[in-house]
Amino acid sequence: MRLSFCIVGCGLLLAGMMGCARRPAAAYQPAAKAASEPAPAPQLLFLSCRLTAAPAGTQVQVLQAQAVPGELKAPEPDADAPNYVRVSQLNGQGQPLAQVRVAHPLRRSVEHVADDQRTFQRSEVVVPTAELFVRLALRPAATAIRLEEVVDGKTNLLTEIPVPHKS
């Protein structure tokens, strides 16, 4: 009787252990390696340029391009003006990752009295020089920044600069 009790008890013990058996190592694959590596800290890009109207087209002088740690509190809305400057972040293959539209600083809309009947009219004025300041949430894969102007539906490349080293 003891022997049968021992055999039955061992059988139950084995059955219980089989239910708790460890799965093969292949079933326990670690999460993607990216999860084990820390995500890059968020970066902001501060870009400041001087635009100058010239007969050959708009000239751009980059005054400052600096990447710093931080996050945008709230993204700035895209300009809804017909003439704007598009600032794009490009990856290594030159494909846009993100873009923002900023009102064209050289083209300003002004309201003035049009005639003797004192009616108001809106006109566009082209100023000779103006500065442009943009703050962007820098994408980790971005390698270059492209500035393009869109005037009267036509797009012109202004400049393309490498993403500055992050400080």
Backbone as CSV, one residue per row, in Angstrom:
resi,resn,N_x,N_y,N_z,CA_x,CA_y,CA_z,C_x,C_y,C_z
1,MET,0.822,-1.177,0.000,0.000,0.000,0.000,0.874,1.250,0.000
2,ARG,1.923,1.174,0.783,2.823,2.316,0.799,3.445,2.538,-0.552
3,LEU,3.782,1.497,-1.211,4.412,1.617,-2.518,3.446,2.240,-3.522
4,SER,2.181,1.822,-3.529,1.215,2.411,-4.466,0.940,3.869,-4.116
5,PHE,0.903,4.162,-2.809,0.717,5.564,-2.396,1.907,6.402,-2.848
6,CYS,3.064,5.869,-2.742,4.284,6.570,-3.148,4.298,6.772,-4.658
7,ILE,3.880,5.787,-5.419,3.856,5.904,-6.887,2.810,6.930,-7.307
8,VAL,1.635,6.867,-6.701,0.573,7.827,-7.026,1.022,9.224,-6.611
9,GLY,1.611,9.363,-5.447,2.084,10.670,-4.986,3.163,11.230,-5.896
10,CYS,4.081,10.380,-6.324,5.141,10.839,-7.250,4.548,11.223,-8.589
11,GLY,3.535,10.477,-9.021,2.886,10.797,-10.292,2.202,12.153,-10.227
12,LEU,1.527,12.432,-9.118,0.882,13.729,-8.945,1.923,14.840,-8.864
13,LEU,3.001,14.543,-8.173,4.072,15.527,-8.051,4.676,15.843,-9.415
14,LEU,4.918,14.806,-10.206,5.458,15.007,-11.557,4.474,15.771,-12.434
15,ALA,3.206,15.429,-12.358,2.191,16.132,-13.154,2.127,17.598,-12.766
16,GLY,2.225,17.866,-11.463,2.220,19.259,-11.004,3.441,20.008,-11.486
17,MET,4.584,19.351,-11.481,5.814,20.000,-11.932,5.790,20.241,-13.427
18,MET,5.167,19.344,-14.165,5.104,19.523,-15.617,4.247,20.737,-15.954
19,GLY,3.212,20.981,-15.170,2.369,22.157,-15.393,3.141,23.444,-15.137
20,CYS,4.105,23.410,-14.251,4.907,24.579,-13.913,6.239,24.584,-14.636
21,ALA,6.392,23.659,-15.554,7.687,23.558,-16.238,7.997,24.847,-16.960
22,ARG,9.255,25.158,-17.059,9.685,26.368,-17.752,9.521,26.191,-19.245
23,ARG,9.158,27.219,-19.876,9.054,27.191,-21.320,10.453,27.172,-21.909
24,PRO,10.583,26.693,-23.139,11.908,26.704,-23.764,12.431,28.138,-23.870
25,ALA,13.733,28.272,-23.911,14.377,29.592,-23.953,13.934,30.394,-25.164
26,ALA,13.573,29.727,-26.262,13.151,30.437,-27.473,11.872,31.225,-27.230
27,ALA,11.059,30.792,-26.279,9.815,31.503,-26.002,10.068,32.819,-25.282
28,TYR,11.205,32.942,-24.623,11.530,34.152,-23.879,12.515,34.998,-24.665
29,GLN,12.060,35.645,-25.657,12.917,36.540,-26.422,12.836,37.915,-25.785
30,PRO,13.965,38.550,-25.554,13.899,39.896,-24.977,13.221,40.834,-25.956
31,ALA,12.644,41.878,-25.417,12.019,42.894,-26.266,13.069,43.435,-27.223
32,ALA,12.630,44.145,-28.215,13.554,44.682,-29.220,14.718,45.395,-28.542
33,LYS,15.867,45.345,-29.157,17.058,45.958,-28.578,16.849,47.440,-28.306
34,ALA,15.999,48.078,-29.077,15.759,49.506,-28.865,15.181,49.755,-27.473
35,ALA,14.417,48.783,-26.967,13.832,48.971,-25.646,14.908,48.930,-24.563
36,SER,15.969,48.150,-24.793,17.016,48.085,-23.786,17.947,49.291,-23.862
37,GLU,18.040,49.915,-25.032,18.859,51.106,-25.179,18.003,52.325,-24.825
38,PRO,18.566,53.278,-24.112,17.752,54.453,-23.764,17.411,55.267,-25.012
39,ALA,16.192,55.769,-25.041,15.764,56.615,-26.158,16.560,57.916,-26.105
40,PRO,16.890,58.479,-27.281,17.635,59.742,-27.255,16.804,60.838,-26.591
41,ALA,17.484,61.679,-25.863,16.808,62.783,-25.180,16.204,63.728,-26.214
42,PRO,15.021,64.281,-25.950,14.404,65.212,-26.893,15.303,66.434,-27.107
43,GLN,15.328,66.908,-28.348,16.156,68.054,-28.713,15.290,69.124,-29.373
44,LEU,15.681,70.375,-29.164,15.077,71.512,-29.856,16.119,72.111,-30.781
45,LEU,15.673,72.618,-31.902,16.558,73.326,-32.822,16.096,74.772,-32.884
46,PHE,17.025,75.675,-32.594,16.777,77.106,-32.731,17.485,77.551,-33.997
47,LEU,16.721,78.076,-34.951,17.268,78.498,-36.235,16.907,79.952,-36.466
48,SER,17.926,80.748,-36.732,17.739,82.171,-36.971,18.450,82.518,-38.278
49,CYS,17.738,83.188,-39.188,18.282,83.524,-40.514,17.931,84.962,-40.877
50,ARG,18.735,85.535,-41.757,18.424,86.841,-42.344,18.112,86.597,-43.817
51,LEU,16.945,87.026,-44.251,16.541,86.916,-45.648,16.647,88.285,-46.287
52,THR,17.162,88.310,-47.503,17.327,89.557,-48.242,16.725,89.387,-49.626
53,ALA,15.872,90.344,-50.015,15.294,90.321,-51.358,16.350,90.793,-52.340
54,ALA,16.561,90.016,-53.392,17.548,90.354,-54.420,16.927,90.091,-55.794
55,PRO,17.440,90.766,-56.830,16.883,90.546,-58.167,16.980,89.082,-58.608
56,ALA,18.020,88.378,-58.175,18.200,86.980,-58.570,17.385,86.020,-57.701
57,GLY,16.730,86.534,-56.682,15.943,85.694,-55.772,16.314,85.983,-54.336
58,THR,15.592,85.403,-53.423,15.822,85.624,-52.001,17.148,85.001,-51.581
59,GLN,17.955,85.783,-50.873,19.236,85.305,-50.341,19.052,85.007,-48.854
60,VAL,19.726,83.955,-48.359,19.612,83.555,-46.961,20.985,83.535,-46.317
61,GLN,21.057,84.101,-45.127,22.261,84.033,-44.312,21.839,83.415,-42.981
62,VAL,22.407,82.249,-42.651,22.091,81.601,-41.388,22.856,82.325,-40.288
63,LEU,22.127,82.895,-39.343,22.745,83.620,-38.234,23.079,82.679,-37.083
64,GLN,22.182,81.747,-36.797,22.400,80.803,-35.718,21.599,79.542,-35.980
65,ALA,22.220,78.403,-35.752,21.544,77.108,-35.793,22.101,76.323,-34.625
66,GLN,21.267,76.088,-33.623,21.750,75.452,-32.405,20.748,74.420,-31.923
67,ALA,21.248,73.212,-31.645,20.421,72.153,-31.075,20.697,72.095,-29.581
68,VAL,19.633,72.060,-28.806,19.754,72.029,-27.343,18.782,70.988,-26.799
69,PRO,19.072,70.434,-25.618,18.120,69.501,-25.012,16.834,70.222,-24.642
70,GLY,15.716,69.556,-24.834,14.434,70.136,-24.445,13.302,69.662,-25.324
71,GLU,12.092,70.046,-24.942,10.888,69.697,-25.684,10.067,70.950,-25.937
72,LEU,9.321,70.952,-27.047,8.388,72.048,-27.313,7.207,71.913,-26.367
73,LYS,6.826,73.000,-25.755,5.651,72.965,-24.884,4.391,72.814,-25.719
74,ALA,4.324,73.571,-26.798,3.207,73.470,-27.739,3.742,73.814,-29.122
75,PRO,3.469,72.979,-30.116,3.955,73.300,-31.448,3.286,74.558,-31.992
76,GLU,4.070,75.319,-32.739,3.515,76.534,-33.343,2.667,76.137,-34.545
77,PRO,1.511,76.779,-34.727,0.668,76.423,-35.873,1.320,76.873,-37.174
78,ASP,1.041,76.124,-38.237,1.547,76.497,-39.554,0.914,77.811,-40.005
79,ALA,1.697,78.604,-40.717,1.185,79.863,-41.265,0.140,79.537,-42.332
80,ASP,-0.921,80.318,-42.369,-1.948,80.104,-43.396,-1.876,81.176,-44.480
81,ALA,-0.743,81.871,-44.563,-0.557,82.912,-45.565,-0.269,82.267,-46.924
82,PRO,-0.607,82.949,-48.017,-0.333,82.382,-49.339,1.173,82.324,-49.651
83,ASN,1.956,83.199,-49.036,3.408,83.202,-49.226,4.050,82.846,-47.888
84,TYR,4.878,81.817,-47.899,5.467,81.351,-46.647,6.835,80.730,-46.900
85,VAL,7.534,80.474,-45.797,8.799,79.754,-45.840,8.544,78.402,-45.192
86,ARG,8.918,77.330,-45.901,8.758,75.973,-45.382,10.109,75.506,-44.847
87,VAL,10.129,75.078,-43.589,11.344,74.576,-42.950,11.136,73.074,-42.750
88,SER,11.964,72.256,-43.429,11.811,70.800,-43.381,13.016,70.157,-42.735
89,GLN,12.767,69.096,-41.977,13.841,68.259,-41.441,13.962,67.053,-42.364
90,LEU,15.173,66.770,-42.817,15.400,65.687,-43.774,16.204,64.560,-43.140
91,ASN,15.929,63.332,-43.583,16.729,62.206,-43.118,17.956,62.056,-44.020
92,GLY,18.748,61.023,-43.821,19.976,60.814,-44.592,19.743,60.634,-46.083
93,GLN,18.552,60.199,-46.482,18.225,60.020,-47.908,17.579,61.261,-48.518
94,GLY,17.474,62.336,-47.739,16.885,63.575,-48.249,15.370,63.596,-48.206
95,GLN,14.752,62.637,-47.532,13.295,62.580,-47.424,12.836,63.416,-46.226
96,PRO,11.760,64.186,-46.368,11.276,65.005,-45.245,10.735,64.147,-44.109
97,LEU,11.140,64.484,-42.899,10.641,63.826,-41.687,9.548,64.664,-41.043
98,ALA,9.717,65.975,-41.088,8.746,66.900,-40.501,8.955,68.249,-41.163
99,GLN,7.915,69.059,-41.164,8.040,70.398,-41.730,7.091,71.344,-41.023
100,VAL,7.447,72.619,-41.100,6.617,73.665,-40.526,6.612,74.833,-41.516
101,ARG,5.466,75.514,-41.614,5.348,76.687,-42.483,5.332,77.937,-41.626
102,VAL,6.155,78.917,-42.035,6.272,80.187,-41.316,5.914,81.304,-42.296
103,ALA,5.168,82.294,-41.832,4.823,83.426,-42.700,6.100,84.025,-43.290
104,HIS,6.077,84.328,-44.569,7.265,84.852,-45.261,7.629,86.218,-44.670
105,PRO,8.832,86.343,-44.092,9.172,87.609,-43.428,9.418,88.771,-44.390
106,LEU,9.705,88.493,-45.655,9.946,89.582,-46.608,8.653,90.110,-47.231
107,ARG,7.579,89.381,-47.088,6.310,89.772,-47.704,5.294,90.031,-46.612
108,ARG,4.920,91.290,-46.508,3.988,91.705,-45.446,2.736,92.294,-46.070
109,SER,1.638,91.966,-45.462,0.364,92.482,-45.926,0.026,93.715,-45.082
110,VAL,-0.283,94.818,-45.764,-0.628,96.054,-45.061,-1.988,96.547,-45.545
111,GLU,-2.680,97.224,-44.669,-3.982,97.789,-44.998,-3.831,99.295,-45.092
112,HIS,-4.420,99.893,-46.110,-4.289,101.339,-46.299,-5.561,101.901,-46.931
113,VAL,-5.680,103.232,-46.883,-6.816,103.913,-47.504,-6.534,103.968,-49.003
114,ALA,-7.503,103.498,-49.797,-7.259,103.325,-51.223,-7.577,104.560,-52.061
115,ASP,-8.596,105.318,-51.735,-8.990,106.422,-52.614,-9.620,107.549,-51.793
116,ASP,-10.176,108.527,-52.511,-10.795,109.668,-51.831,-12.046,109.296,-51.047
117,GLN,-12.622,108.161,-51.350,-13.836,107.749,-50.645,-13.508,107.026,-49.336
118,ARG,-12.257,106.991,-49.014,-11.756,106.435,-47.758,-12.140,104.964,-47.560
119,THR,-11.966,104.172,-48.580,-12.167,102.726,-48.449,-10.810,102.084,-48.168
120,PHE,-10.854,101.011,-47.425,-9.620,100.312,-47.078,-9.295,99.255,-48.127
121,GLN,-8.010,99.106,-48.351,-7.537,98.104,-49.303,-6.323,97.415,-48.686
122,ARG,-6.137,96.164,-49.014,-4.997,95.410,-48.515,-4.016,95.198,-49.658
123,SER,-2.740,95.484,-49.387,-1.684,95.307,-50.389,-0.527,94.540,-49.767
124,GLU,0.243,93.891,-50.614,1.430,93.196,-50.141,2.655,94.054,-50.408
125,VAL,3.489,94.164,-49.389,4.709,94.955,-49.492,5.893,93.998,-49.353
126,VAL,6.891,94.168,-50.205,8.109,93.365,-50.098,9.165,94.239,-49.437
127,VAL,9.609,93.819,-48.254,10.646,94.570,-47.544,12.012,94.076,-48.014
128,PRO,13.047,94.925,-47.964,14.349,94.526,-48.503,15.063,93.454,-47.675
129,THR,14.897,93.467,-46.365,15.552,92.471,-45.525,14.720,92.236,-44.262
130,ALA,14.772,91.011,-43.762,14.028,90.658,-42.548,14.676,89.415,-41.947
131,GLU,14.396,89.218,-40.668,14.928,88.044,-39.994,13.820,87.031,-39.757
132,LEU,14.223,85.773,-39.735,13.318,84.650,-39.539,13.836,83.850,-38.349
133,PHE,12.968,83.528,-37.418,13.345,82.716,-36.262,12.382,81.545,-36.169
134,VAL,12.945,80.323,-36.065,12.125,79.120,-35.984,12.644,78.250,-34.840
135,ARG,11.716,77.680,-34.105,12.049,76.725,-33.038,11.342,75.421,-33.390
136,LEU,12.121,74.329,-33.512,11.581,73.043,-33.931,11.896,71.954,-32.927
137,ALA,11.011,70.969,-32.829,11.323,69.732,-32.109,12.147,68.900,-33.088
138,LEU,13.417,68.727,-32.786,14.344,68.063,-33.700,14.120,66.562,-33.681
139,ARG,13.920,65.986,-34.852,13.747,64.542,-34.990,15.107,63.861,-34.872
140,PRO,15.191,62.719,-34.160,16.482,62.051,-33.987,17.139,61.633,-35.310
141,ALA,16.351,61.283,-36.317,16.909,60.826,-37.589,17.244,61.970,-38.540
142,ALA,16.965,63.212,-38.150,17.212,64.360,-39.034,18.708,64.583,-39.213
143,THR,19.102,64.786,-40.478,20.508,65.063,-40.783,20.685,66.429,-41.444
144,ALA,19.600,67.009,-41.948,19.695,68.310,-42.626,18.395,69.084,-42.435
145,ILE,18.516,70.404,-42.588,17.368,71.315,-42.532,17.297,72.029,-43.874
146,ARG,16.127,72.021,-44.482,15.924,72.674,-45.784,14.956,73.830,-45.609
147,LEU,15.322,75.000,-46.157,14.438,76.159,-46.187,14.023,76.399,-47.631
148,GLU,12.716,76.501,-47.843,12.166,76.792,-49.167,11.148,77.912,-49.007
149,GLU,11.095,78.791,-50.018,10.044,79.808,-49.995,8.982,79.409,-51.005
150,VAL,7.735,79.658,-50.635,6.610,79.427,-51.536,5.965,80.784,-51.745
151,VAL,6.099,81.305,-52.972,5.573,82.624,-53.330,4.743,82.467,-54.592
152,ASP,3.508,82.912,-54.517,2.576,82.838,-55.644,2.489,81.415,-56.200
153,GLY,2.511,80.425,-55.293,2.373,79.030,-55.704,3.648,78.381,-56.220
154,LYS,4.741,79.125,-56.323,6.004,78.563,-56.815,6.950,78.331,-55.642
155,THR,7.604,77.165,-55.634,8.533,76.810,-54.565,9.969,77.002,-55.038
156,ASN,10.758,77.724,-54.224,12.174,77.954,-54.517,13.009,77.494,-53.334
157,LEU,14.040,76.708,-53.604,14.952,76.280,-52.554,15.805,77.465,-52.132
158,LEU,15.820,77.752,-50.838,16.643,78.846,-50.323,18.000,78.326,-49.865
159,THR,17.992,77.311,-49.001,19.247,76.737,-48.508,18.966,75.393,-47.864
160,GLU,20.017,74.629,-47.699,19.962,73.363,-46.971,21.209,73.300,-46.113
161,ILE,21.034,73.103,-44.815,22.176,73.089,-43.898,22.172,71.781,-43.114
162,PRO,23.342,71.292,-42.718,23.365,70.090,-41.877,22.823,70.410,-40.483
163,VAL,22.269,69.411,-39.837,21.777,69.593,-38.466,23.004,69.883,-37.593
164,PRO,22.966,70.935,-36.812,24.117,71.268,-35.964,24.299,70.209,-34.875
165,HIS,25.537,70.105,-34.373,25.817,69.168,-33.281,24.988,69.541,-32.084
166,LYS,24.485,68.543,-31.430,23.659,68.780,-30.243,24.549,69.145,-29.075
167,SER,24.150,70.205,-28.333,24.970,70.621,-27.199,24.539,69.953,-25.932
